[in-house]
Amino acid sequence: MSVNEPAYLLREARTDDLAGVVGLCRDSGRLAWTAGMIAPGPIRTVVVATVGGELAGVAKTHHHPEADGTAPAGHYLGGIVVGPGGVA
């Protein structure tokens, strides 16, 4: 990794990230996320974290446009998986 290259990168998930996301889930002992769970859409934001170009984690939020009782409208965490290996 060069001095100018970031140690990690956060970006919007793409459907071609699915194999890496499934691997993260497997390595973490979690149920595998599906293509539909990482697909972009108006009610979901999904991001992946990469370290040195390798997938290190994935997270998603779900947008709730209306308040529900005392919970305000907005994005709520729907899931997060981080690879168990850590970063050297």
Sequence and secondary structure as in RCSB ss.txt:
>XXXX:A:sequence
MSVNEPAYLLREARTDDLAGVVGLCRDSGRLAWTAGMIAPGPIRTVVVATVGGELAGVAKTHHHPEADGTAPAGH
YLGGIVVGPGGVA
>XXXX:A:secstr
  TTS SEEEEE  GGGHHHHHHHHHHTT     HHHHS BTTEEEEEEEETTEEEEEEEEEEE S BTTB SEE
EEEEEEE TT   
